Amino acid sequence: MEMMPIDRAAASLVATAPPEIARRRRMSAEAIWLIPCTIIVLAVVAIAMTAAAARGVGPGVLIRYYAVIWQGAGPTTALTVLCAGLIRAIASGTRTPFRYLWLVAKSRLDTFWGATATIAPLVLWPTLLAAFGLLKLLLPDYTPFRYDAAFMRADRWLFGTDPWRITHAIAGDGTATILMDRLYTAWIMVIPFTTLWFAVFASRRDRARYFTSFILSWVLLGVAGAYLGSSAGPTFLALMEHPDAGRFAGLMQRLQFTDALQGDRGLDAIRWRDLLWHTYANRQIAIGMGISAMPSMHNAISALRVFSAYRINIWLGHAVLLLSAVIYVASIHLAWHYAVDGIVSMLAVAVIWFGVDYYLRVTGFDARIAAETPVTAGRGAPAAAAAARSI
């Protein structure tokens, strides 16, 4: 039986072995982004362990955090991405989707650097998030929450009032608040799926751009940015006995009323607020805790998803853009952030995204991977070339 064009395209990725010089170029091309990213992650881990040691906390907490991330995300993520890959293969017209996935995997793992560039990001992202989580937890020990008042003033200057008054005037009913609350909580669950998808199915160019931007976003915004813009956020002001807490009293009353109506389930925003504050007030070391408002990593990673989604499909990009807008509104509506937290984050991610694009071009990454694309001839050649570029 004659193979469909996409089957021939996938087969060509394995059957067409590049010459040795192309393999050396492949190594250097992947090294352009992978080595710097690895160094950055290891540096953040070292900083986290040093900061923890000063508090008398050993490296075991970092290891446990890493294990929890993988235990919770690994199996479900792998299954979901496998199903998404099958859907993608079937939608592309192949009659043998499992064979196609096997060929894709084989083409990714056929060389040392090909396998490293596929597997290393799956090891680096939970390592980075574990170190970030520990640093966020220790942040108040090294810098107090000192910029909340400044960000309140910035919000009023931009919007003419406290932005939460606008969001609750438009969508202040309980249903809208609950929907935003659930979506906001689910945000973190998407990270493993996105990273695994880009590691396995994205083009080499998109994979390099996504992971480099992902790592820089967490390091520059989540670590350095949180230290420079140390603030707690509206939800914690009353608990901190901040002099401007009264400006958000109406917001907190609305959220607590909606929370009470939900019974045992309640609002995640209230439940997490209480848990985070308990950990902070008692100076406990606990996985997944830590308080930091500026910049908003919820909005930063949402912006990164928008850029990366448009690289996959324009309609997916539109959908993710809409979701990102809801996340931004929710960050204000649920008292987690000031409006400027999200604005700064999204603008910074745009700079990072296009800065990484520039870096990949000027370092010769694009030219090198173009030289490595297999050249096919005969029937199905256009489809094979397209598949080679996409994988």
Backbone torsions as a table, in degrees:
resi	resn	phi	psi	omega
1	MET	NA	132.3	-179.1
2	GLU	-70.4	137.0	178.9
3	MET	-75.2	148.7	171.9
4	MET	-65.6	157.7	-179.7
5	PRO	-52.8	-41.3	-176.8
6	ILE	-69.5	-28.5	175.2
7	ASP	-67.5	-44.1	177.2
8	ARG	-63.6	-36.5	179.2
9	ALA	-63.7	-45.7	-179.1
10	ALA	-65.9	-40.9	-179.9
11	ALA	-62.4	-36.0	-178.8
12	SER	-63.7	-25.6	-180.0
13	LEU	-66.6	-30.2	179.1
14	VAL	-91.9	-42.8	-173.9
15	ALA	-70.9	-31.5	-176.6
16	THR	-92.6	94.6	-179.0
17	ALA	-84.7	128.0	179.0
18	PRO	-69.7	154.7	177.1
19	PRO	-65.6	169.3	-175.2
20	GLU	-61.5	-35.7	179.5
21	ILE	-64.2	-35.8	177.4
22	ALA	-67.0	-35.9	178.8
23	ARG	-65.8	-37.5	177.2
24	ARG	-66.9	-39.0	177.3
25	ARG	-64.5	-38.2	178.9
26	ARG	-60.5	-41.6	179.5
27	MET	-59.9	-48.9	-177.1
28	SER	-69.3	-32.6	179.2
29	ALA	-65.3	-47.7	179.4
30	GLU	-67.2	-32.8	-179.6
31	ALA	-65.2	-25.6	-177.8
32	ILE	-58.0	-35.8	179.1
33	TRP	-108.4	-31.9	-172.8
34	LEU	-72.7	-41.9	-179.3
35	ILE	-65.3	-48.8	176.6
36	PRO	-58.9	-40.2	179.8
37	CYS	-63.4	-41.3	178.9
38	THR	-63.8	-43.2	179.3
39	ILE	-61.9	-42.8	-179.6
40	ILE	-62.2	-45.7	-179.2
41	VAL	-63.7	-44.1	179.5
42	LEU	-63.9	-34.8	177.4
43	ALA	-65.2	-41.6	178.5
44	VAL	-65.8	-39.0	176.5
45	VAL	-61.1	-43.7	179.7
46	ALA	-63.1	-41.6	177.9
47	ILE	-63.3	-43.2	-179.6
48	ALA	-63.3	-42.9	-179.4
49	MET	-68.2	-36.2	177.7
50	THR	-66.7	-45.6	179.0
51	ALA	-63.6	-38.0	179.3
52	ALA	-68.7	-39.2	-179.7
53	ALA	-61.8	-34.3	178.1
54	ALA	-65.2	-23.9	175.8
55	ARG	-93.3	2.4	-178.6
56	GLY	80.3	20.0	-179.5
57	VAL	-101.1	127.0	-179.3
58	GLY	-81.7	173.1	-178.3
59	PRO	-68.9	-10.9	-177.6
60	GLY	-59.9	-34.0	-178.8
61	VAL	-65.5	-35.9	178.1
62	LEU	-67.0	-41.2	178.9
63	ILE	-65.2	-42.1	179.0
64	ARG	-64.2	-39.7	178.8
65	TYR	-62.1	-43.9	178.0
66	TYR	-60.6	-44.0	-178.8
67	ALA	-65.2	-39.6	179.4
68	VAL	-63.3	-41.7	179.3
69	ILE	-59.1	-47.6	-177.4
70	TRP	-72.8	-36.5	178.8
71	GLN	-63.6	-38.4	-178.7
72	GLY	-80.1	-32.8	-172.1
73	ALA	-103.3	-28.6	-169.9
74	GLY	-57.9	-65.3	-174.2
75	PRO	-61.4	-46.5	-178.9
76	THR	-63.5	-40.6	179.5
77	THR	-62.9	-46.8	-178.9
78	ALA	-60.2	-44.1	-179.6
79	LEU	-65.0	-43.4	-178.3
80	THR	-65.6	-44.0	-179.4
81	VAL	-68.3	-34.7	175.1
82	LEU	-60.7	-45.1	178.6
83	CYS	-63.8	-40.9	178.6
84	ALA	-64.7	-36.6	177.7
85	GLY	-66.4	-38.5	177.1
86	LEU	-63.9	-42.8	177.9
87	ILE	-61.7	-41.8	179.1
88	ARG	-62.7	-43.4	-179.6
89	ALA	-64.2	-44.1	-179.8
90	ILE	-65.2	-41.3	179.3
91	ALA	-65.1	-25.2	179.5
92	SER	-79.6	-10.7	174.8
93	GLY	106.9	3.4	-178.6
94	THR	-76.4	146.5	175.8
95	ARG	-92.9	-9.0	-178.2
96	THR	-129.4	72.7	-174.1
97	PRO	-62.5	-36.8	179.9
98	PHE	-68.1	-38.0	177.0
99	ARG	-65.1	-39.3	178.4
100	TYR	-61.7	-44.4	179.3
101	LEU	-63.9	-38.3	178.0
102	TRP	-64.0	-41.5	178.6
103	LEU	-66.4	-37.9	176.8
104	VAL	-61.4	-48.1	-179.8
105	ALA	-61.5	-41.5	-179.1
106	LYS	-65.4	-39.2	180.0
107	SER	-67.0	-29.2	178.4
108	ARG	-75.5	-28.4	-171.2
109	LEU	-109.5	14.9	-172.0
110	ASP	-77.3	-15.3	177.2
111	THR	-131.5	165.2	179.7
112	PHE	-58.8	-49.1	-176.5
113	TRP	-74.3	-29.4	174.8
114	GLY	-64.4	-44.3	178.3
115	ALA	-67.5	-39.8	-179.3
116	THR	-63.6	-43.2	-179.0
117	ALA	-68.0	-21.7	177.2
118	THR	-86.2	-42.8	-173.4
119	ILE	-85.8	-39.3	-174.8
120	ALA	-55.5	-43.3	178.2
121	PRO	-59.7	-31.4	179.8
122	LEU	-71.9	-19.7	174.9
123	VAL	-91.1	-36.1	-174.3
124	LEU	-71.6	-39.0	-172.3
125	TRP	-67.7	-42.0	176.5
126	PRO	-69.8	-29.5	176.0
127	THR	-63.4	-44.7	178.9
128	LEU	-63.7	-44.8	-178.6
129	LEU	-67.7	-32.5	176.0
130	ALA	-65.3	-45.3	178.1
131	ALA	-65.5	-41.7	177.5
132	PHE	-60.3	-44.6	-179.5
133	GLY	-60.2	-39.5	179.1
134	LEU	-69.0	-42.7	179.2
135	LEU	-65.0	-39.4	178.0
136	LYS	-62.8	-37.8	179.3
137	LEU	-66.3	-35.0	-177.3
138	LEU	-89.7	-7.1	-174.0
139	LEU	-52.9	-47.7	-178.2
140	PRO	-61.1	-20.6	178.2
141	ASP	-72.8	-20.4	-175.5
142	TYR	-112.0	-19.7	176.8
143	THR	-153.1	129.2	-178.7
144	PRO	-74.6	164.5	174.8
145	PHE	-76.8	100.6	-170.1
146	ARG	-121.3	-3.8	-173.3
147	TYR	-115.4	11.0	-178.9
148	ASP	-58.8	-45.4	-178.5
149	ALA	-61.8	-39.0	-180.0
150	ALA	-65.2	-39.8	-179.5
151	PHE	-72.7	-32.2	173.0
152	MET	-60.3	-46.2	-179.9
153	ARG	-63.6	-39.6	178.6
154	ALA	-62.8	-40.7	177.7
155	ASP	-60.8	-46.1	-178.5
156	ARG	-66.6	-35.0	178.1
157	TRP	-66.2	-38.7	-178.1
158	LEU	-76.5	-39.4	-171.0
159	PHE	-111.3	-7.8	179.3
160	GLY	81.2	-6.2	178.6
161	THR	-162.7	178.0	173.9
162	ASP	-70.8	123.4	-172.8
163	PRO	-56.3	-27.3	-179.5
164	TRP	-62.6	-28.3	177.8
165	ARG	-65.6	-32.7	178.5
166	ILE	-72.3	-47.1	-177.5
167	THR	-64.4	-39.3	-178.7
168	HIS	-77.4	-23.0	174.3
169	ALA	-71.6	-31.4	-178.4
170	ILE	-89.4	-42.7	-175.0
171	ALA	-135.9	55.2	-175.4
172	GLY	-91.5	-2.4	-180.0
173	ASP	-73.7	160.9	-174.4
174	GLY	-61.3	-36.6	-177.6
175	THR	-62.5	-46.7	179.7
176	ALA	-63.8	-40.4	-179.8
177	THR	-64.7	-42.4	179.5
178	ILE	-64.8	-43.0	179.4
179	LEU	-60.5	-46.5	179.0
180	MET	-63.9	-37.6	179.2
181	ASP	-61.4	-45.0	-179.0
182	ARG	-67.9	-41.3	179.0
183	LEU	-65.6	-39.1	-178.5
184	TYR	-64.7	-39.0	177.8
185	THR	-68.8	-39.3	-177.4
186	ALA	-68.9	-15.0	-176.9
187	TRP	-52.9	-46.1	-175.0
188	ILE	-66.8	-25.7	-176.5
189	MET	-70.8	-17.3	-174.8
190	VAL	-83.9	-18.9	-175.9
191	ILE	-55.8	-48.7	-179.3
192	PRO	-60.6	-38.8	-178.8
193	PHE	-65.6	-43.0	-179.1
194	THR	-64.0	-45.6	-177.4
195	THR	-66.3	-41.2	179.4
196	LEU	-67.2	-39.1	178.7
197	TRP	-60.8	-46.6	-178.2
198	PHE	-70.5	-28.3	177.7
199	ALA	-69.0	-37.0	-171.8
200	VAL	-99.9	-42.4	-168.6
201	PHE	-108.0	-19.8	-177.3
202	ALA	-73.5	160.0	173.4
203	SER	-64.4	161.6	-179.9
204	ARG	-61.4	-36.8	179.1
205	ARG	-64.8	-47.5	-180.0
206	ASP	-67.7	-35.8	177.8
207	ARG	-62.7	-47.4	-179.9
208	ALA	-62.4	-41.9	-177.7
209	ARG	-69.1	-41.8	-177.9
210	TYR	-66.3	-51.0	-174.4
211	PHE	-69.1	-36.8	177.0
212	THR	-65.0	-42.0	177.7
213	SER	-66.3	-39.1	179.3
214	PHE	-60.0	-49.1	-177.8
215	ILE	-66.8	-43.7	179.7
216	LEU	-65.0	-35.3	178.8
217	SER	-62.8	-46.5	-179.4
218	TRP	-66.9	-37.6	-175.8
219	VAL	-77.4	-50.1	-175.5
220	LEU	-72.8	-37.2	-178.0
221	LEU	-95.7	-52.0	-174.4
222	GLY	-69.4	-31.1	-178.7
223	VAL	-102.5	-67.8	-177.8
224	ALA	-64.3	-44.0	-178.3
225	GLY	-64.5	-39.6	179.4
226	ALA	-65.4	-34.5	178.6
227	TYR	-70.6	-44.2	-177.1
228	LEU	-72.7	-31.7	-178.0
229	GLY	-111.4	36.9	-171.9
230	SER	-51.9	119.4	179.6
231	SER	-156.7	156.2	-175.3
232	ALA	-94.5	-36.0	-176.6
233	GLY	102.4	157.1	-174.4
234	PRO	-55.6	-36.7	-173.1
235	THR	-64.5	-22.1	-176.8
236	PHE	-102.2	-2.1	-172.4
237	LEU	-62.4	-45.3	-179.6
238	ALA	-64.5	-39.6	179.1
239	LEU	-65.7	-30.6	177.9
240	MET	-83.7	-6.7	-174.7
241	GLU	57.9	42.6	178.5
242	HIS	-71.4	140.9	-177.7
243	PRO	-62.8	-20.8	-179.5
244	ASP	-101.1	13.1	-177.1
245	ALA	-61.7	-29.1	-178.4
246	GLY	-61.2	-25.7	179.6
247	ARG	-65.9	-19.9	-178.6
248	PHE	-114.0	9.4	-179.6
249	ALA	-61.4	-41.4	178.9
250	GLY	-63.7	-38.4	178.0
251	LEU	-63.7	-46.9	-178.7
252	MET	-66.1	-34.8	176.7
253	GLN	-64.0	-40.1	178.0
254	ARG	-63.4	-45.0	-178.7
255	LEU	-66.4	-41.6	179.9
256	GLN	-67.7	-33.0	176.6
257	PHE	-66.1	-46.3	177.9
258	THR	-63.6	-38.2	178.6
259	ASP	-61.8	-42.5	-179.3
260	ALA	-64.8	-35.1	-179.4
261	LEU	-69.0	-21.5	-177.7
262	GLN	-84.5	-3.9	178.5
263	GLY	67.9	-136.7	-176.0
264	ASP	-65.4	-34.0	-178.3
265	ARG	-67.3	-47.5	176.2
266	GLY	60.3	-170.0	175.2
267	LEU	-93.2	133.2	175.6
268	ASP	-60.7	-32.7	-179.3
269	ALA	-60.7	-38.6	178.8
270	ILE	-77.3	-43.1	-178.8
271	ARG	-62.1	-45.4	179.6
272	TRP	-70.5	-34.8	177.2
273	ARG	-58.9	-47.5	-179.0
274	ASP	-64.2	-40.0	-179.0
275	LEU	-67.8	-44.7	179.2
276	LEU	-62.9	-41.0	-179.6
277	TRP	-67.9	-39.4	178.2
278	HIS	-59.9	-43.7	179.6
279	THR	-64.9	-43.3	-179.4
280	TYR	-66.1	-47.3	-176.2
281	ALA	-64.7	-31.1	-178.7
282	ASN	-98.2	5.5	178.5
283	ARG	50.9	46.5	-179.9
284	GLN	-90.5	151.7	172.9
285	ILE	-101.5	107.1	-176.8
286	ALA	-138.7	143.2	-176.9
287	ILE	-65.8	132.7	174.6
288	GLY	83.4	6.8	-179.3
289	MET	-96.6	-176.2	179.1
290	GLY	119.1	141.1	-176.9
291	ILE	-116.8	128.7	176.3
292	SER	-166.7	129.3	-177.5
293	ALA	-103.4	-51.2	-178.1
294	MET	-102.8	129.1	-9.3
295	PRO	-83.0	164.9	-177.4
296	SER	-84.0	113.2	178.2
297	MET	-74.5	-26.2	172.2
298	HIS	-55.5	-49.9	-177.4
299	ASN	-75.0	-31.5	178.6
300	ALA	-63.5	-50.2	-178.4
301	ILE	-72.0	-29.6	173.6
302	SER	-61.9	-42.0	177.9
303	ALA	-64.4	-40.6	177.8
304	LEU	-62.5	-37.4	177.6
305	ARG	-65.5	-35.6	178.2
306	VAL	-62.4	-51.0	-179.8
307	PHE	-59.5	-45.2	-177.3
308	SER	-71.6	-33.2	178.9
309	ALA	-64.5	-37.9	178.4
310	TYR	-66.6	-21.7	175.7
311	ARG	-73.4	-22.2	-179.4
312	ILE	-89.3	-50.9	-175.6
313	ASN	-162.7	139.1	-175.9
314	ILE	-65.2	-36.9	-179.6
315	TRP	-72.7	-35.1	173.5
316	LEU	-63.3	-40.1	177.4
317	GLY	-60.2	-43.1	177.7
318	HIS	-61.1	-43.3	-178.4
319	ALA	-65.1	-42.9	-179.7
320	VAL	-68.8	-34.6	176.1
321	LEU	-61.4	-43.2	177.9
322	LEU	-62.8	-44.2	178.4
323	LEU	-62.7	-39.6	179.0
324	SER	-62.7	-37.8	177.3
325	ALA	-64.5	-39.8	178.0
326	VAL	-64.5	-40.8	179.1
327	ILE	-62.5	-39.8	179.5
328	TYR	-63.7	-47.6	178.9
329	VAL	-62.1	-42.0	-179.3
330	ALA	-62.8	-35.0	-179.6
331	SER	-62.4	-29.9	176.6
332	ILE	-85.9	-46.4	-174.5
333	HIS	-60.0	-34.9	-175.8
334	LEU	-96.2	7.5	174.6
335	ALA	72.7	14.5	178.6
336	TRP	-75.7	-37.2	-170.9
337	HIS	-137.6	158.2	164.7
338	TYR	-80.7	157.4	-178.3
339	ALA	-60.9	-36.4	-177.7
340	VAL	-68.1	-23.1	177.5
341	ASP	-58.9	-46.2	-179.5
342	GLY	-72.6	-37.6	-179.7
343	ILE	-62.4	-48.3	179.1
344	VAL	-60.5	-43.3	-178.1
345	SER	-62.6	-47.4	-176.5
346	MET	-67.3	-39.2	176.7
347	LEU	-65.3	-40.8	179.9
348	ALA	-64.8	-40.6	179.0
349	VAL	-65.2	-36.5	176.5
350	ALA	-60.9	-42.6	178.0
351	VAL	-63.7	-42.9	179.4
352	ILE	-63.8	-45.8	-177.0
353	TRP	-59.6	-49.1	-178.5
354	PHE	-78.2	-25.8	174.0
355	GLY	-66.9	-40.6	176.6
356	VAL	-65.4	-39.6	176.5
357	ASP	-57.9	-44.4	178.6
358	TYR	-64.1	-42.7	179.9
359	TYR	-59.8	-44.8	-178.8
360	LEU	-64.7	-33.4	179.8
361	ARG	-73.9	-46.3	-174.4
362	VAL	-74.1	-22.7	178.0
363	THR	-84.8	-2.7	177.2
364	GLY	86.7	9.8	-179.5
365	PHE	-59.6	-46.0	-177.5
366	ASP	-61.0	-45.4	-178.1
367	ALA	-64.5	-36.9	-178.3
368	ARG	-69.8	-43.9	-179.4
369	ILE	-71.6	-28.0	175.8
370	ALA	-65.0	-37.8	-179.9
371	ALA	-69.4	-21.8	-178.0
372	GLU	-91.1	-9.6	-177.9
373	THR	-63.7	124.0	-179.0
374	PRO	-59.4	140.6	176.4
375	VAL	-100.5	122.0	-178.9
376	THR	-114.4	159.4	179.7
377	ALA	-134.3	160.9	177.0
378	GLY	89.2	-165.4	-177.0
379	ARG	-63.3	137.1	179.3
380	GLY	83.0	3.2	-178.5
381	ALA	-58.9	-46.2	178.3
382	PRO	-58.3	-42.4	-179.9
383	ALA	-66.1	-37.1	179.0
384	ALA	-65.1	-42.0	178.3
385	ALA	-63.3	-41.0	179.3
386	ALA	-64.8	-41.0	179.7
387	ALA	-66.1	-38.3	179.3
388	ALA	-62.5	-40.3	178.5
389	ARG	-66.8	-36.3	-176.2
390	SER	-77.9	-20.5	-178.3
391	ILE	-108.8	NA	NA
